[in-house]
Amino acid sequence: MSKTITYLHVRAISARAPTGILKAGGLIIRCSFGRSGAKAVKREGDGASPVGAWRMMRLFYRADRIFPPHAGLSARPLRPSDGWCETVGDRNYNRLVHMPYGASHETMTRVDHLYDVVVELSHNARPRVQGHGSAVFLHLRRPDGGPTAGCIAVSLRDMRTILKRSGRRTKIVIHA
């Protein structure tokens, strides 16, 4: 097995580009950013990927669509009842919730394939600040390579490569 990657560096192609390059050791991977590019000050719903160094926390996958990815992170299958709270002011803001859920939330078992493999990043986890952004993930890229809502996205093939060489100490560094 290859050496564990400590840092994944992500840079946009241009200041407000929704596409970029992810570098890790000798790996160079095309990726997608938030539709508003990368911003140092992230706000809920702004469409920006947050600048900073974020630890890879939890790995989720769609067991009904793919086998568990080989990874240095523990993997948990997504359940149809899994959601992610995005309601500013809710006690579970920026946390995994059980659906049905009374506040606005994202469904983790999406109809498209973007969350067939998804890694929770440590952005706005501890301390969790209301309104500073929720559901910032590393997930799968759209077939057309289009932007995300504020995450980082790569192809399934590239995700598998990254996960094989990543662990709990791996950080994704998003540069402005």
C-alpha positions as CSV (number, residue, x, y, z in Angstrom):
1,M,0.0,0.0,0.0
2,S,1.2,3.5,-0.8
3,K,2.2,6.0,1.9
4,T,-0.7,7.9,3.6
5,I,-1.2,11.3,2.2
6,T,-1.0,14.1,4.8
7,Y,-2.3,17.0,2.7
8,L,-4.5,17.3,-0.4
9,H,-4.0,20.8,-1.9
10,V,-6.9,22.2,-3.9
11,R,-6.5,25.3,-6.1
12,A,-9.0,26.9,-8.5
13,I,-7.9,27.4,-12.1
14,S,-8.9,31.1,-11.7
15,A,-10.2,33.3,-8.8
16,R,-13.9,32.5,-9.3
17,A,-13.5,29.3,-11.4
18,P,-15.7,26.3,-10.4
19,T,-13.0,24.0,-11.5
20,G,-9.6,23.4,-10.1
21,I,-6.7,21.0,-9.5
22,L,-6.2,18.8,-6.5
23,K,-2.6,17.9,-5.7
24,A,-1.3,15.2,-3.3
25,G,2.3,14.0,-3.6
26,G,2.6,13.0,-7.3
27,L,-1.2,13.0,-7.8
28,I,-2.7,15.7,-9.9
29,I,-6.5,15.5,-10.2
30,R,-9.1,17.7,-11.8
31,C,-11.8,18.8,-9.3
32,S,-14.9,21.0,-9.0
33,F,-15.4,23.8,-6.5
34,G,-18.4,25.7,-5.3
35,R,-20.3,27.8,-7.9
36,S,-18.9,31.0,-6.2
37,G,-15.3,29.8,-6.1
38,A,-13.3,29.6,-2.9
39,K,-13.9,32.2,-0.1
40,A,-12.1,32.8,3.2
41,V,-15.4,33.8,4.9
42,K,-18.0,31.0,4.3
43,R,-21.7,31.7,4.8
44,E,-24.6,29.4,4.6
45,G,-26.0,29.2,1.0
46,D,-23.2,31.3,-0.6
47,G,-22.1,28.5,-2.9
48,A,-18.5,29.0,-2.0
49,S,-15.9,26.3,-1.0
50,P,-14.3,27.4,2.3
51,V,-10.6,28.3,2.2
52,G,-8.7,26.5,5.0
53,A,-7.3,23.1,6.0
54,W,-10.1,20.6,6.7
55,R,-9.7,17.1,8.2
56,M,-11.4,14.2,6.5
57,M,-13.8,13.0,9.2
58,R,-16.3,10.4,8.1
59,L,-16.8,8.4,4.9
60,F,-20.3,7.5,3.7
61,Y,-21.2,5.4,0.7
62,R,-24.3,4.0,-1.1
63,A,-24.2,0.3,-0.4
64,D,-27.1,-0.2,-2.9
65,R,-24.9,1.2,-5.7
66,I,-21.2,0.5,-4.9
67,F,-19.0,-1.7,-2.7
68,P,-17.3,0.0,0.3
69,P,-14.3,2.0,-0.9
70,H,-10.9,0.9,0.3
71,A,-9.9,3.8,2.6
72,G,-7.9,4.7,5.7
73,L,-11.2,6.1,7.1
74,S,-14.0,3.9,8.5
75,A,-16.8,3.7,6.0
76,R,-20.5,3.7,6.9
77,P,-23.3,2.9,4.4
78,L,-25.8,5.7,3.9
79,R,-29.3,4.9,5.0
80,P,-32.5,6.2,3.3
81,S,-33.3,8.1,6.5
82,D,-30.0,10.0,6.5
83,G,-30.2,13.8,6.1
84,W,-27.9,16.7,6.8
85,C,-29.4,19.7,8.6
86,E,-28.8,23.1,6.9
87,T,-31.1,25.3,8.9
88,V,-29.4,28.2,10.7
89,G,-30.5,28.3,14.3
90,D,-31.5,24.6,14.5
91,R,-29.8,22.6,17.3
92,N,-28.6,20.1,14.7
93,Y,-27.3,22.6,12.2
94,N,-24.4,21.1,10.2
95,R,-25.0,17.6,11.6
96,L,-26.3,14.3,10.3
97,V,-30.0,13.9,11.1
98,H,-32.6,11.2,10.9
99,M,-35.4,11.9,8.4
100,P,-38.1,12.9,8.4
101,Y,-36.7,16.0,10.0
102,G,-38.7,19.1,10.8
103,A,-36.0,21.7,9.7
104,S,-34.6,22.2,6.2
105,H,-32.1,19.4,5.4
106,E,-30.3,17.8,2.6
107,T,-31.1,14.1,1.7
108,M,-27.9,12.1,1.8
109,T,-29.2,9.3,-0.5
110,R,-29.4,11.6,-3.5
111,V,-31.1,10.4,-6.7
112,D,-28.0,11.5,-8.7
113,H,-24.7,9.8,-8.0
114,L,-22.9,12.7,-6.3
115,Y,-23.1,11.2,-2.8
116,D,-22.4,7.5,-3.8
117,V,-19.2,8.2,-2.0
118,V,-19.0,11.3,0.3
119,V,-16.5,12.4,2.9
120,E,-17.5,14.7,5.7
121,L,-14.9,17.5,6.2
122,S,-14.2,19.3,9.5
123,H,-15.3,22.7,8.2
124,N,-17.5,24.3,10.9
125,A,-17.5,21.2,13.0
126,R,-15.9,22.3,16.3
127,P,-16.7,24.9,17.2
128,R,-19.9,24.8,15.1
129,V,-21.0,28.4,14.3
130,Q,-24.5,29.0,13.1
131,G,-24.6,30.4,9.6
132,H,-20.9,29.6,8.7
133,G,-21.8,26.9,6.3
134,S,-23.0,23.3,6.5
135,A,-22.6,20.1,4.5
136,V,-19.1,20.8,3.2
137,F,-18.0,17.5,1.7
138,L,-15.6,15.8,-0.6
139,H,-17.9,14.0,-3.0
140,L,-18.3,12.8,-6.6
141,R,-18.2,15.2,-9.5
142,R,-21.0,15.8,-11.9
143,P,-20.6,14.1,-15.3
144,D,-20.2,17.5,-17.0
145,G,-17.7,18.7,-14.4
146,G,-20.0,21.5,-13.2
147,P,-19.7,23.3,-9.9
148,T,-20.8,22.2,-6.4
149,A,-22.9,24.0,-3.8
150,G,-19.7,24.6,-1.8
151,C,-17.9,21.3,-1.7
152,I,-15.0,19.7,-3.5
153,A,-15.8,17.0,-6.1
154,V,-13.8,14.5,-8.0
155,S,-14.6,11.5,-10.3
156,L,-15.3,8.1,-8.7
157,R,-12.0,6.8,-10.1
158,D,-10.1,9.7,-8.5
159,M,-12.0,9.4,-5.3
160,R,-11.0,5.7,-5.0
161,T,-7.3,6.7,-5.5
162,I,-7.5,9.5,-2.9
163,L,-9.3,7.3,-0.3
164,K,-6.8,4.4,-0.7
165,R,-4.0,6.8,0.3
166,S,-5.9,8.9,2.9
167,G,-6.5,8.5,6.6
168,R,-7.9,10.3,9.7
169,R,-5.0,12.7,9.7
170,T,-5.4,13.7,6.0
171,K,-6.4,17.3,5.5
172,I,-7.8,18.9,2.4
173,V,-6.3,22.4,2.1
174,I,-8.5,24.7,0.0
175,H,-6.5,27.7,-1.3
176,A,-8.0,31.0,-2.5
